[in-house]
């Protein structure tokens, strides 16, 4: 039998607190916020810096370019692979500049190379905290966002590595901060200057382009949409302001491109990654549309994805959750998507929530555009690219969790919170299960604990505030347990090579723990790419092993791993080094990089990264030899001509082999070119 009782308003749960007006620097902050922020940043710095030197040069391709930039301002500006400026890396150079300056000041070492990357990571976390804190007015939301980003495994990997992604992420987070400042309502008595903030946002995206080219533009739709929807001005003015931001972006990105394009080609290094010595070709082709279509001239091919897959793995909407990528980024990705939708619903009304809505649209657009692009791109794709998703996931989780807390007395919020907690636990259980030997009990603790906490979250609106806060904290701990474990494993493991991966091995994909390519995760490194059909190997690419040298991580290096010269080889290369422009030449940037880092003298990277760029041509190389500019040629090349790229490196290797006497030192084949030619110059 149903019974009714009189309604007593005194027992009604407290309504959610109204959202603050657009935050301003004058908003009073709780006393615990500053110590908590300092603690988060200190813990992040410890995670990113601890044992950093164990990774050595990390990616020796970029390490060599940073070393070159520390020796030559011309190499610094162009991003050359060597201080004698034979060829550039296949990226714009901004990300190299802090590392090169650090090496110039402190000398060449693993620490001077990698510490700038770690500090960029700490700065990115701090900026994300500040951005979410300002949008929501909640210190807790900001700190949760920062913690989620800091503990994302792929973020830990890339902020301890020397790839361009660290600088890319820092600049893009800064652009998000500037965009949200542009849509804020000015404080009473102050004049609004949204166009200044929008111009700054555009400039930051332009600088991000100079770090990693067209990938930086993936956030532009989200930034533009936010200003168009939420700016405090008329629609025509909004469009005009967006044009100012666009001009600022083009100027910040285009000045370097214009200078390089106008610089006489015979007075600058060859543009690595292009077939016609053109930075525009590199931007739009190999590092641009080719990444989407898979039509990348000179690329060696990828792992093969089977049905519906591209050259670099299976494409499709589930790619971010697959065995290669999932453990890097997917831990809180489902939660972020759920909280995006829920957050837009709970923040749908009220002027005080306008910047919150803008923030959700910005981070949601960032996440969706970038994730969909990564999921369907058929060209070169590596799992570590997903570090670009970490800020958006962190911001959505932090903002969404705060909105659920504000509305915790709502049955809808309780249901969403419980479902999100359970979904996160199930996701972590699945991802942890892919590394069966890695802390095997953790997945069960996370699953059972997550389901129990989810039940408590469902009832959180009826609990006393302190107890409800304890439940919320437990949900956060359960949600971060899996990625935190992967992150600690990542920080405790050395990573080298061109395709590193975070966390323990899952037995699939490229790269791997410890040694990068050729490590526990499969893939090819050292000297011998696997034949078609092997896990992580090439499909449709080159399968012939380079001749000469050693395979594996040492010796002459290979396509994806840097060379590791012995003391005897280093001493040999340093003999009469001042008499030569290049102490040696080797096919492929990674083959050349280790010798250059060991000697700190220029080593020519014939053919660039893949050995497939026409730089130098055979005739040019013969002229260098005739002029006495190159002392040694290091064997192990001959893998040019992939996917329509130049075969000049193979021609050079064949000419050297036919005209000079081979010498073997510690298993590496070298040819002394100091005599010009020993059997006459071949035609």
N, C-alpha and C positions, 0 to 999 in steps of 0.2 A: 504494500500500500504506500502511495506517495504522500509525503507530508511537506508542508511548507512552513517557513519561519519568517518572522518579520525581518525586513532588511535593516541592517545596522551599518551605516556608512563608516563608523569608526573602525570596523574590521576589514574594510576594503583595502586591497594592496595599494601601496603608494603609486601614483601615476608616474610615468617616466618623466625625468627632469627635462625641462625645455632645452633645446640645443642653444648653444651660445651664438651671439651675433658673430659676424665675420671676425675671426680672431685678430688680435693686434699685439704688438710687443708689450703693451701695457696690461694684458690680462694677467691676473695674479696666478702664480704657479704654486702647486703644493710643495711643502718643504722636502718631501721625499723624492721629488722629480729629479733634481740635479744629481744627488748621489746615485740614483738608479741609472741615470744616463751615463754617468762616469763609469759605473760598474759595467754596464753593457759594452761601452766602447773599450774599456780595459780588457774585458774578457774576449772581445772580438780581436783586439790587437794581439793578445796572447795566442789565440787560436791561429791567427794568420802568420805570426812571426816565429812561433816555437819550432825549432829544428829546421828552419827555412833552408839552411845551407845544404841539407841532405840531398836536395834535388839538383845540386851542382849548377849547371848552366840551364837546367830545365829544357826549354826549346832552344837548342843551340843555333837554329836558323835566325831567331830574333836576337839572341845573345851576341852573336857575331856582329850583327848590324849595330847594336848598342855600343859594342866595343869600338867599331869603326867610327861611329859618331863621336866617341870620346876623344879620338885622335885627330879627326879632320872635321872642321866646321862645314865643309862642302858635303862630306858624307852624312853629317848630322842633318843638314837641310833636306837632302834628297832621300835619306833612308837607305844609303848604300850598304851592300853586304860587306864591303871592304873599304879601308881607308884610301885606297888608290882609285876608288870609284869606277869599278868595272861594270857593275850592275846593281840595281836596287832590289830590295825585298818586294814582294808582290802586294804591298799595301802602301797606303799613305803613311807618313812617318810620325805623326804626332805622338802616338803611344810610345815610340822609342825615345823621345826626347828626355823625359824625366830619368829614364835608366841611363842614357848616355851622359847626362849631366852628373848623375850620381857617381858613375865610373870615373868621369873626369876629375871630380873632387876627391873621391875616396880611393881611387885605384880599382883595378879590375878584380872582382871577387864575386862569389855567389851572393853574398849579402848586399853588396853595392848594386848588383843587378836586380835582385828580387824585392828588397825592402820598399822601394817606391811603389811596387805593385800592391804590396800588403797595405801600405798607408793609403793608397787609393781606395782599397776595399773598406778600410775603417771610415774614411771620409764619406764614401757612398752610403754606408749604414747610418752615419750621423745625419746626412742630408735627408735620407728617407724618414728617419725619426722626426726631424724638424718639419718636413713636408706634411706628414700625416698629423702630427701634433697641431700644426697651424690650421689645417683644414677642419679638424674635428674639435679642437679645443681640449682634447683629452691627452694627458701625458701617457696614460696606459695604452691607448690605441697606437701612439707613436712608438712606444717601447716594444710592444708586441710585434709591430711591423718590422722594426729593426732586428729583433731577435730571430724572426722567421727568415729574413734575408741572410743574416749572418750565419745561420745554421743550415742553409741550403747546401747540400754537398757540392754541387757544381760551383757555387760561389766560393767555398773554401778552396777548391781546386784552383780556380782561375785567379784568385787574389793571392795565391802563392806561386804563381807561374808568370812567365814573361810574354804571354800572348797579348794582343791588343785589346782583348775583351774587358780587362780591368778599367782602362781609361774610357772605353766606350760606355760602360755602365755608369761610371761616375758622372760623366758629362750628361747622359740622358736623364739621370735622376735630378741633376741640377736644372735641366730644362723643364722637367715637370714642376719643380718648385717654383720656377719663374712664371710658368703659365698659370698656376693657381694663384700666385700673387696678382697676376693681371686681372683676374676675375673677382677679386675681393672688393667689397664695398669699403671705401675709404673711411677712416675714423672721422668722427665729427670734428669739423674745423680744419680738416686736411684736404688737400687737392689730390684728386686721383690722377695717376700717371700710368694707366694700363699699357699704353703703347711702348713705354720704356721697358716694362717687364716683358712684354711680348717680343720686342726686339732682342732683349737678352736671351729669351728662350730660343729664338731663331738662331742667334749666334752660337749658342751652346750646341745645338743640333749640328750646325755647320762644322764646329770643331770636332764633334763626334764623328762626322764624315771623314775628317782628316785622321781619325784613329782607325776606323774600319769601313770606310767607304759607304756603299749604299745600304748596308744593314742599319745604319743610323736613322735612315728615313722611315723605317717601319713605325716609329712612334708619331710621325708627323700627322697622320689622319686623326689620331686621338687628341693631340694638342690643338689642332685646328678646330675640331668639332666642339671641344670644351669651350673655347673662346666664343665660337659662333653661337652657342646655346646659352651661355651664362654671363657674358660680359655686361657691365653696367653702362651700356650706351646703345645707340640706335643701330639697327641692322646695317645701314650703309657705312657707319663709322666702324663697325666690327669688321666688315669686309676690308675697309681701308687699312685698319690696324693689322689684319692678317697679311695683307700685301707688304706692309712694312716688315713684319716678322719674316716673310718669305725672302725679301731682299736682304735682310740681315743674315739669314741662313746661307743664301747663295754667296754673299760677300765673304762670310767667315770660312766657307768651304772653298770658294773659287779662287781666292788670291793665290794659294799655293799651286792649284791646278794651272792657273793662267801663267804664272812665272815659269813652271816646268815646261809648259807647252811652247812658250816663246823663247826659252833658253836654247841656244844653238845645240843641236844634237851631238856634235862632235866635241863639245866642251862640257858635257855632263854624262853621268852614268846612263847605261841603257835601262829602260823602264822594265823591270822584271815582271813576268806574268803576261806580257804582251808579245805579239808576234811582229808588230810594226813600230816598236819603240815609241808607243803612244800612251800617255796616261789616260786619255779619254777612252781608248780601246780597252785598257785595263778596267776602268770604272764601269763601262757599259757591257763589257763582254765577260772576261774571265771572272771578275769580281762583281758582276752586275746581273744582267738578264740570264747569263749562262748558268748562274746558280739556281735559277728557277727552272730553266728548260733542260738543263743537262748538256747543252751544246757549249762545251768549254774547250776551245782549241788548246792543245798542249797538256790537258789534264791526263793523268795516268789511269783514270777510271776508279771505281769504288768497289764496294762490297757486294753489290748485287742484292736485289730485294725480292726475287721471285716474282710471282704474279702481282701485277700492279706496282712493282717496285721500280725505283730509279737505279742509276749506277751506284748510288751511295746508300742503299738500303731501301726497305719497303716504305712506300709513301702511303699516306692516308690519315684519317682522323684519329686513329689510335696510336700514331707514331710516338707521341709524347709519353705514352704509357708502356711502350714496348720494352723488350729485354735490354736493348742498348741504351735507351734514354731514360726509362722510368726511374731508376735509382738515382739519377742525377738531379731531377727536378720535380717529379710527379707526386711527391709525398703529400703536399697540401694543395695541389692543383685542383682536384675535385672540390675541396672545401672553398677555395677561392672563387670558383665559378658559382657555387651555391650561394655564398655570401654576397657576391656581386648582385645577383637577382634579388635576394632578400633585402640587401642594403638599399637598393633603389626603391623597393616597396616601403620600407620603414622610414626612409628619408624623403618620401614623395611630397610631403607638405611642409609648409612653414618656411618663412624667409630665413630663419636661423640655420636651416639645413641646406641652403642653396649651395654653399661651398662644399658641403659634404657630398651632395649630388654631383657637383662638378668633379670632385675628387674621384668618386666611383666611376663616372663616365671616362675620366682620363685613364685610370689604371685598368679599367675593364677593356677599353679600346686598345690600350697598349698590349694587354695580355692576349686578346683575341686575334688581333692582326698579326702579332709576332708568332703566336703558336700555330695559327693556320698556315702562315707562310712556311714555317719550319716543317710542318706536317706534310706539305704537298710539294716542296721544292725537290726537283729531280736531279739537281746538280750536286756539287760538293757540299756535303753536310756532315758535321761532326757533333757528337752529343754535347760537347762543351759549349756550343753556341747557345744552349738553353740558359746560360747564366743571364742572358738578357731578359728572361722571364722572372727572375728572382725578385726584383724590386716590385713588380706589379703583384705577384702572388703575396708578398709580404704586406703590401699596403692594403690589399683587399681583405686579407685575413684580419689584420689589425683593425681596420675600419669596420668590417662586418661584425667582428666579435664585440666591439664597443657598442654598435647599434643594437645588437641582441641584448647586451647587458642593460642598456637604457630601457629597453622594452621587455625586460625579463618577466614582467607580470602578465604579458600577453601570451595567450595559448599558442598563437602562431609563432612567436619568437621562441617559446619553449620547444615547440616541435622542430623548428628549423635548427636550433642549437643541438638538440639531441641527435637529429639525423646527421648533422655535419660531424659531430663527434664520432658517431658510429661509422660513418663513411670514411673518415680519416683513419680510424683504427683498422678497418678492413683493407684500405689501400696500403697501409704500412705492413700489415700481415702478408699481403701479396708480394710486395717488393722485397721484404726481408726474406721471404721464402725462396727467392731467386739466388740467394747466397747461403745455401744450406749449412755450410760450415762456419758461418760468421755469427757468433753469439746466438746459437739456435734457440735458446729459451726466450730471447727478447720478443720474438714475434708473437708468442703466446701470451706473454705479459701484456704487450700492447693491445692485443685483440681483446682479451678478457677484461683488462683494466678499462679499455675504451668503451666496451659495451656497458660495464657497470657505471662508469662515469656518465655515459649518455643517459642512463635512467635517472641519475641524480640531476642532470641538466634539465631534463623534462619537468622536474619538480622544483627547479631553482627559484621560480617566482614566488613560491610559498614558503621559502626558507628565510630565516633571519639574514640580514645583510652580510654579516661576517661569515656565516656558514655558506651562503651563496657565493661569496668571493672565494672561499676555499674550493668549492666545486669548480668554479671557473678556472682557478689556478691548476686544479687537477686535470681538467680538460686540456689546458695548454701543455702541461707536462707530457701527457699521453700523446698528444699530437706531434710534439717535437722529439719524442724519444727515438723514433726510427731515424729521421734525418740527422739528429745529433750524433747517434752512433756511427752513421756513415761518415759524418764530417770529421769526427775524431780519428776514424780509421784513415781518412784522406790526409789529415794533417800529420799523422804518424808515419806515413809512407812516402818514400821518395818517388817523384814523378819526372820522367824525362821523355824526350821525343816530341813528335809533332801532333800526336793524337792521344793526349792523356784522358783518363777517365777517373771519376771520383769513386770512392768507396771500395769495397771488396770486389773481387772478380765474380762476374755472373756467367763467365764462359761464353760470352757472345760479344759481337761488335768489335770495333778497332781498339787499339790501345790497351791499356790495362794498368793494374795497380803495380807500383814499384817501378817497372821499367818502361812504362809507356808502351809504344808500339813493340810488339813482339813479347809483351809481358803476359800476365795471367789472363788478360781478357781476349786473347787472340789477336788477329791482325798481322800485318807484316811490318817488320822493321829490319834493322841491320842491312844485309846486302841482298836478300833473296825474297822477292815477293812471291806469295803462293800462287799456284796455278788456279785456273778457274774451278769454282765449286768448293774451294776451301772456305771455312768460316772466316769472315773478315778479309778475305782476299779480293783479288780484282775480278771483275767481269768485263770482258771486252777491252781490257787494258793490256799492258805489257806483262808478259810472264817470264821473259828471259832474265836471268840473274846477271847483274853487272859482272864483268870479268875482273879478276885481280882483287887484292885486298882480302879482308876478313869479313865474315858474316856476323850477325848478332850486333850487340850494342857497341862493341869495341872495334879496333882496327880502323879500316878506311871508312867506316860508316856506311850509310845507305840512303835510300830515298826518304825515309822518315826518321832515322836516328842519326845523331851526329857522330863524327869520327872521334876516336879516343886514342890519340897518338901516344906512343911510349916515349920515354926519355931519350932513347937513342934516335928516334925519328925527329923529335923536337930539336935535339942538338944538331942533327944533320941539316934541318931546314934553316936554322939560325946561322949557319956558317956563311960568312960574307953577305949577310942579309941586307946590309946597307948598299950593296952594289946592284940591287935589283928592285924594280917596282913591285913585283909580286914574288915572294919567296917560293911560291908554288902555285899550281893550278890544279883543280880537280873538277870532275863532272858532277854537277848538282850542288846546291847550297849546303846541304847537310854534310856531304863529304868534305867540303872545304872548311866548314865552320869550326870543327874541333881543332884542326891544325892552326887556324888563325887565333883561336882563343888560347891555345897553348903557347904560341910564339909571340902573340900580340903584334904580329906583322901581317900585311895584306896577303890574302890567299884568294886567287881568282876563282869564283864560282861559275864554271862554264855552263851555260844554258839555264842559269837560275835554279829555282827550287826543284823543278821536275827534270832539269837537264834538257828541256824542250824549247827554250827560247833561242833565237838565232843570235846569241851574244856570247862570245864573238863568233863570227863566221870563221871557216877554215882559213881563208885568206888573211883575215885580221889576226888570227892566232899565229899564223906563220910569220907575219910581219913583227909581232911582239917578240917571237923567238929570235928572229934574225937581228933585231935591235938589242938583244940581250936583256930584255925586261923581265923574263920569267926564268927562274932557276930550275925548279923541279916540276914534273908532271906526276901526279899521284894516280895510279891505276885504280880501276873500279868503276869506270864510267861506261858509256856506250848504251844508255837507255833513253836517248832522245827520240823524237818523232812520234810521240803518243798523240792519238786523236787529232792528227793533222798538224801537230807541232813540228818545229824544225828538227832536222836530224844532224844539225851542225856538230853537236857534241859527240855523236858517234863517229862522224867523219874525222874530227880532231883526234879522238882516241885511237882510231885506226891509223891515222897518219903518224902519230907519235910512236905507236907500236912498230910501225914499219921502218921508221927512220932513226930510232934511238935505242940504245942498249938498256935492257931492264936490269934493275938492281932490286933485290928483295931484302927488306929490313924488317925484322920482327913480323914476318908474314905479310907485309904490305909491299906492293910493287911500285917502284919509283923509277922515273926516267930523268936523267940529268940533261937539261936543255941548254946548259950554259955555253956549249960549243956551237950553237946555231943549228946545224944538222950534222949528223955523222955519216950519212950515206947520200947526201944531196937532197935538195928540196923537191918534194913530190909535187906534181902538177895538181 
